[in-house]
Amino acid sequence: MELINLILAAFVSLSLIIFYFLRRLQSQWSRLGIPAANRPHLLFGNVKGLGQTEHSYSILQRLYWEFKQQKLKVGGFMNFFQPAILVIDPDIAKSVLVRDFNVFHDRGIFVDTVGDPLSGGLFSLEGTQWRAMRQKLTPTFTSGRMRYMYGTVMEVAQEMKKFLAENCHREDLVMKDVLQRFTMDVIGNVAFGIQCNAMNIPDSDFARMGRKAFEVDAIRFIKFFVGGQYKTFSKMIGLKVVPPDVASFFMKIAENTVLLRESENVKRNDFMSLLLEIKNKGKLSTEPNSGGEGITVAEMAAQCFIFFTAGFETSSTTMNFCLYELAMNPELQERLRGEIREAIAKDDGALTYETLLEMDFLDRVVSETLRKYPPVDNVFRMTDRQYTIPDTQYTIPANTFVQIPVYSMHHDAEYFPDPDRFDPDRFLPAAIRERPPFTYLPFGEGPRICIGLRFGQMLAKIGLVTLLNNFRFRPTPQTPKKLVFHPKLFTLSPKSAVYHKIEPLQG
């Protein structure tokens, strides 16, 4: 009996300590005099349901309007039991992303380049490791290098055209699946030098592992959170955020590709070739200032892996949302098709990279798609020291998680009137000049702006040009009037399948 009473007393004491610790964390913003969201849950804070019943965009949008209605520039909230700041004012977003980048240079994501090598992609790296890798990789994503990879993307686009011509009559055809196969084939080819053939073999090992790399269940979500919040502890226990079978698969592919290319002196116009050049020479031969030592095979694998996982889903969803809007707005679809056909005729039927970039209405359609459906709904950073927020009396501690709600800004009528309407003319030069800077952030901004944005835009534009030049997309009775997003995916993605009536066009 005495032992039971002792155990009970210990349990009650521990519970009270945990309760006190969590409540003290939740009182941080009031102690610092910073306005904060009301009624945080003891464990889930202000993000209850995140990744299960609600996507992060809707939670952050609710907080955004709660703070904006109080005319606040920033607001505090609890990201589970992590005190965090939500940026409301675009000028403060500029300070976080550009002006005071030296304070906000890291994202606060778990990285263990030794124990979990594929976690060491450019997106996650911090401090000097990030700077060195960014310096080495930046020359691989210049406009000139995109031209280098353009032909490969065009070849895969022709395979998609052929597949759709043979299958467009199918009532069960979902364009999101087709577009995922297209982007998987392109990026697998460009990043790993592998002919994935996902268009015709959707269940190949590469396709299966690629999809698994993007799946997020409750366990993996906890790993991401714990790894980001308690980095030293996570490394001590050997935490791995990349599933072991996925890590082994992609690492083996990278190792085999490097071995083959170096032993047989294989040359290709792809990302892997550029990485090999950095590995062996320390820099690209045409870029004298990219500098530094070379990279290891493990580092190459990590960069290819993040290139693949970040690119295949975001590019395919952007094209999918764009086709949905063009099906729902047929006059815009016909206008864009007219521009495409005029451009192709100008190039004698073979669209060049330069002409693709000159297509003004296509660029505005893609920009408006990214405005209405940003693939990543928020940009986040971590302070590396105490920081006083400009034009406020608020000072936030070091290691504070700061989020900029991209989706909420993109759907704020102050910046984008009638935000639910799809209107490419929002991106006419005069309209852009009228908007405050840093209200449109589909790729982030500043030194950590998405390094692959040129490639992602090229990929999406080639896919759209190929499809719209050869097919007309119309809604069906099953096409939803408004899309609902899947709560369990990082990127914005429709919760249910979106079907189209697809009509082949004569040249």
N, C-alpha and C positions, 0 to 999 in steps of 0.2 A: 504493500500500500504506500509506504514511504517513497519507494522508487517511482511509482506512478505519479505521486504528487510532485516529485522532483522534475519528472519529464514534463508534466503539465505546466509547472512554473517556468521551466526553461522555454517551452513553446510559446507561452503567453508573453514572456519577456522579449523573446526574439521577434514575435509579431509586433509588439509595441515599438521596438527599435526600428523595424522596417517601416512601420506606419509613420513614425516620427520622421525618419529619413526621407520618405517619399513626400510627405506633406511639407517638409522644409524645402525640398527641391521645388515644389509647386508654388511656394511663396517667394521664390527668388525675385520674380519681376516686381511684386509689390514692395519687397524690401529695397529694390533698386529704384523704385519710383517710376517704373515703366508700365504703361497701361497694358493689360493682358486680357486674353479671352476668358470668359466666365466658365465656371463649373467644370473644371477638368476632372476626369475619372481618375481614381487612385492609381490604376495601372496603365490605362490607355491614354490618359491625358485628354487632349482635345481632338484626338484622331481615332476615336473608337470606330471600328468597322473597316479601317484602312486595309486594303488588300483582300478583304473578305466580302463585305457587302457594299463598300464604296471605293471608288477610285480616288486617288489622291487629289485629282483636279477638283472634285466636288467639295471635298473637305476644305481644301485651301481657298476655294472660291467663297465658301460660307464665311471663313475667317476674314478673307479680304474685304467683304462687304460689311462685316461687323466692325472692322477697324476704319474702313473708309467713311462709313456713315458718321463716325465720331471725329472725322477730319484728321485722322492720325497719319503720320508719315511711316511709322512702323508700329508693330504690335507684338507683344510676347504671347507665346502659347506653349503648351506641353506636347512635344512629339513623343508619345508614350511617356516615359519618365525622364525625358531629356528636355530641359528648357531650350526653347528655340525662338528665333525672331523672324517675323514675316515682314518683308519690305512691301510697302504700299506705294511709295512715291518713286517715280521713274528717275528722278535726279539722284536719289539715294542708291537706286539700282546701279546707276553709272559709277557712283563712288565705290560700291562693292566690286564691280566687275572691272573697272578701269583705273579710276583715280587713286584708289587705295589698294591696288592689287597686291602690294607687298604685305598687307595684313590678311588678305583673303585668297592667297594663292593655292590653297588646298581645298579639296572637296570633302575631306573627312571620311573617306571610304577605306575599308580594310585592304591592306596590301601586305603580302608576305612573299617577296620575290624568291625566297629560298624554299620555304615549306609548301607554297602554293604558287608555282611560277606563273601560271596563266592569269593570276590576279594582278600581275605587274604590267597591265596595259597602260597606255598613255593616259587614258581617262582617269585612272585611279592613282597613278604615281604622285608623289608629293615632293616638295622642296627641290633640292639640288638634283635628285634623280629625275624628277619631271622636267626640269629645265634642260638637262643634258639630252634627254630623249626627245623632247620637243624640238630642240635645235637640230638634232640629227634627222628627224622625220619631216620637218617643215618643207625642205626642198622636194620631197616625194609627192607633194600635193599641190604644186604650182600648176598654173594653167598649161604650161608647156608639157608637164608630166601627164596631165589629163588627156592631152592630145595623143600622148604616147599609148594610153590605154583605150582610146576611143574605139579603135577598130575591133578590139575584143568584145566590147559591150555591144556594138552593132551586130556582130556575128551571132551572139546569144539572142539578141532581140529578134533576129530573123527566125530562129528556132521557136520562139514564143509565137510569132506570127503564124508559122506553119502549124503549130499545135492548136491554136485557136481556130484557124480555118477548118481544121478537121473535127473540132469539138464544139464549135459555137452553138450548134443546134441543141445541145444537151440541156435539159431543163434543170438538171442538178449541178450544173457548172457554177462554181463560186469564183469570182474574179480574184478575191483575196488569195485563194490557194494558188491560182495561176501566177499571180504577181510575186508571191513568195518563192515559187519555184524559179521564176525568172531571176530575181535578185540573188537567190542562193546559187544558181548557176554562174551568174556574173562574178559574185564576190569569191566563191570557191575557186573559180578560174583565175581571177586577178590576184587574190591574196595567197592561195596555196598552190596555184598552178595545176589544179585538178579539174578534169572534165567530170563534173558531178552528174550531169544528165538528169537533174531533178525534174525537168520538164516531162520526161517520159518515164522516169523511175522515181516516183515521189517517196517511196519507202526505202531508199538506199541508206547505207550506214551513215554517209555524210549528211543526208537530209535528216535522218532520225537524231543524230547527235547534235546537229545544228538546232533543231527544235528543242531538244532537251536542255541545251545550254541556255535557252531563253525562258524555260519554265520556272515559275516561282511558286513553291508551295509554302505552307506555314513554317516548316523547319528551315528552309533556305532563307525565308524572310527574317527569321530570328537570327540566323547566322550573319546576315548583312548588318542587322542592327547592332548585335553584340560586337561584331568585328570592327565596326566603325566607332563605337562608343568606348570599347575597352580593348585597345589595340595590343598593348603589351601582354595582357592576360591572354588574349586570343592567340598570339604567337606562341606563348608558353604552352598552351594546351594543344597546339598543332591544328587550329581551326582551318578548315578549307571551305571557301565559298563556291569554288567550282567543283561540281560532282566529279569524283575520282575517275569514273569511266569516260566522262567527257574530256577531262584533262589528259588522260592517257591517250585517247584517240587523236586529239589535235596535236599533242606534243609529238606523237609518233609520225604523223603526217608531215609536220615541219621538219623533223630530223631526216626522214626519208627523202623529202624533196631537196633539202640542202645537200645531202650525200649524192643524190643522182646528178644534180646540176653541177656540182663541183667536180665530180669524178668524170663526167662526160662533157663538161664545158657547154651545158645547155643554156641558150639565150632566149628569153621571151620578153615581150612587152607587158610586164605585169609588176605588181607591188613586190612580190617575192624577189624578183631580179634586183630591184632597187635596194631592198634590205640586204641582199647578198653583197652588193657593192659597198654598202655602209659597213657590213661585217668585216669585209676583207681589206678595205681601204681607210675605214674610219670616217669617210665622208663620200658624198657623191662626187664623181670626178669633175662634173661641170659646175659644182657649187663650192668654190674655194673657202667660203666662210662657214660651212656647216659644221666643220671642226669636230674635235674630240676623238676619243678612241672608238674602235668598232663596237659592235654589239655581239652578244653570245647567241647561240642557237635558241636557248630558252627565252631570251628577250625577243628574238625574232618571232617565236611561236606566240608569245603574249601579244605582240602588236598585230599579228595576223588574226589572232583570236578576237581581239576587241574590234578590229576592222570588220570582221565577219559578223559578230553578234550585234554590234551597233548599227551596221549598215543594212543588213538584209531585212530586218523587221521595220526600221524607220522608213526606208525607201519604198518598200512594198505597201505599207499602210498609207503613205502619202499619195501614191498612185491610186490606191483603192478609194480613198476619200475623194480624190479629184474626179475619178470616173463616176462616182456616185453623184457629185454635184453637177457634173456635165450632163448626166442622164436626166437629172431633175430640172436642169436649165438648158433645154435643147437649143435655144438661140445662141447661147454662149458656146455650146459644142460646135455648132455650124460655123460660127465666127472663127473659132480656133482652128477648125479643120481647113478653112479657107486660107488662113495664114500658113499652115503646114504645107498645103499643096502648092502654094505659091513659092515657098522656100525650096521645096524639093524640085520644082520645075526649074528654078533658077540654077540649081546644082546639077541639072541634066539627070535627075532621078536618083542621084547618090548624095544624100545630105552630108555636108562637111561639118566638122566641129565648129568652125568659125560661123557658119550660117545658123547652126543650132543656137549659139550664144546671141545671135542678132535677133532672134524671134521674140519681139517685145510682148505680144499678147500672151504667148506661152509662158514667159517669165512671170507676168502678172497673175496668170491663172495659178501657177505653182505657188507664188507668194501668198495669194489669198487662201489657197488650200492649207498652207503652213500657218497662216494666221488663224483660221477657223479650227484647224485640227493640228496643233503643234504636237509632233511625235512624243516629245518629253514635256510634260505639263509644267515643270518648274525647274529652275536653276538653283543649285545649292552650293554654299561655300562654308568654310569653317574659319573662325578668327584664330590667329596664332598669337595674339596678345590682346590686352585690354584696348577697347576702341570706343571713342566718343562719336556717336552718329551725327553727321553734319546737320547744322541748323536745328538741333535739338539739345536738350540738357541730359540726354540719356547716354550712359556709359555702360557697355556690355562687357562681360568678362572674356578672358581668353578661352579658347575651345568652345565657343558658342556656335551652334548650328544656325545658319542664316539662309532663308529660302526666299526666292523671288518667284512669285506665282505667274508664270508666263501665260498660261491659259486664261487666268482671270484678267490680266491686262489686255490680252487679245480680244476679250469679250466685254470690255468696259466701254459703254456707249460714249463716254467722254472722249475717248480716243478713236473709237471705231463706231460711228453712229449706226443704229440698227444692226447690232453685231451678229445676229443670227442669219442675216442675208448674205448670200455669196456674191461678192461684188469685186471683180478684179480691178476695177477702176480706182479702188482705194490705193493702188500702188502706181498711179500716175505721178510723175514728178511733183506736180503742184500739191497733190493730196499728201504726199510724204512730207513735204516742207511744212505743212500746216500742223503736223502731229509733233508732240514732244518727242525728243530722242529717247531711246530705251523703253519704248512701249511695245516694240515688235522685236521679239527675241527667240525665234525658232531654233537658232543654233547657239544661243548664248551670245556673249560679246567679250571683247577684251583679249588679253593674252591667252586665255583658255577657251577661246571660241572654238567650236568644233573644227578640228583640223581637216576632216574629210568632207566639209560642206560642198566644195566644188565637185568632188566625185559623186556625192549623194544627189546633187542637183542634176549633174550630167546623166546619171543613171535613170532618175525619174523622168527627165525630159526625153531621153531616147525611148524609154518604154512607152510614154504617152504618145509621142510622135508616131511610133510604129503602129500602135493600136488605133489611134484616131484616123490615120491615113488609110486604114484598111477595114475598119469596122465602125458601125454606128451603135451607140449604147442607149437603150431606152429602159425606163422603169417597168417592172411587172406589177401585177396586183399584190405581190408579196413584198415589194420594196417599201421599207418604212418611210414615213414622211419625215421622221426625226430619228437620228441614230442614238442608240443607248450604248455606252461604253462598258467594256468588260472590266469588272473591279479587280481582277486578280492578275492583270498584266501591267508591267511597268509603263509601256507605251500606250497611247490612246488607240484602241482597237474596237471595232463594233462587237457587241456582245453576241449578236446572232448573224447568220449568213446574210449577205446582201446579194440578191439575184438581179440579173439584167436580161433584157431581151437584146441579143447581139446579132446585128445584121451585117453580113459581109458586103463590102462595097467594091464596085468595079473601079479599076484604075482611072 
